[in-house]
Amino acid sequence: MNRASVFHGLLAGVFIFIAKVIVYLTQHWEYRFLPAFTVLSFLIILSAMIMGGLGDRKQLEGSHYQYKQALSSCFRAVFFAVLVGSFADYVLYSLVDVTLVEQTKGILIEQLQDGLGQMKFMSNDDFDKLVKEIRAAQMGTLWSYISGLPGLVLANMFFGLMVARYLRVKKDADWLSEDNSHMG
């Protein structure tokens, strides 16, 4: 039981993994940090939650599929999608191209300059501290991969709460099939 949510989560993770590899191979790593890539990843995970939850619900064949079960299905799909999709970062940063860590930090600093330069709500000293934190950040290590998973899972599960509400099925007693022997 519950194989559909695991399968769709793994499949979504593979799609995200492949998307990251394609972005790397096309030598446009900066695309990985654009909002469009984030939205694409989110839509892939959202699809996994819906399809996995529907598959798990179908496996129950008419039984109650309560919110708790639907939420568990969404969690499994998100967990496996994030696990495999994030593993792409670990593989690319650690095994394929170790210079990618510095490229990523440069991209993040550039995006920070572009974004904060327009808003001017942060002092130069605070901005410099933030840049130092980015430069000092550990990226591409197994620990950074593992420690980043809970935040990604929780961020996606915010939407899992809504998807689970949509997927649940309350089976109300059918008046034709109720036991009416006490009436007569």
Stockholm file with secondary structure:
# STOCKHOLM 1.0

chainA/1-184         MNRASVFHGLLAGVFIFIAKVIVYLTQHWEYRFLPAFTVLSFLIILSAMIMGGLGDRKQLEGSHYQYKQALSSCFRAVFFAVLVGSFADYVLYSLVDVTLVEQTKGILIEQLQDGLGQMKFMSNDDFDKLVKEIRAAQMGTLWSYISGLPGLVLANMFFGLMVARYLRVKKDADWLSEDNSHMG
#=GR chainA/1-184 SS CCHHHHHHHHHHHHHHHHHHHHHHHTTCGGGGGSHHHHHHHHHHHHHHHHHHHHHHHHHTTTSCBCHHHHHHHHHHHHHHHHHHHHHHHHIIIIIICTTHHHHHHHHHHHHHHHHHHHHCCSCHHHHHHHHHHHHHCCCSSHHHHHHHHHHHHHHHHHHHHHHHHHHCBCCCCCTTTSCCGGGC
#=GC SS_cons         CCHHHHHHHHHHHHHHHHHHHHHHHTTCGGGGGSHHHHHHHHHHHHHHHHHHHHHHHHHTTTSCBCHHHHHHHHHHHHHHHHHHHHHHHHIIIIIICTTHHHHHHHHHHHHHHHHHHHHCCSCHHHHHHHHHHHHHCCCSSHHHHHHHHHHHHHHHHHHHHHHHHHHCBCCCCCTTTSCCGGGC
//
